Amino acid sequence: MSQEFSYEIVEEIAVLSENNKGWTKEFNLISWNGRPPKFDLRDWAPGREKMAKGITLSNEEFTALKKALEEM
């Protein structure tokens, strides 16, 4: 079963890497289905024609992750 969804990249924060096929691992702020934007980390095909599975983080989750990384 295929579900329709929409997204808008509100802010491009960083491209972390690019593989030999041109896919990029990006960290962005994305609004999914018109909802408030969340931090998003995933791979994107060239031209953003396709996307891989990724993770999204709320502001609170991002703050907790940032704190954990700073304490490493």
Beta strands, then each sheet from edge to edge (+ up, - down):
strand 1: 7-18
strand 2: 24-32
strand 3: 38-44
strand 4: 55-57
sheet 1: 1+ 2- 3+ 4-
end
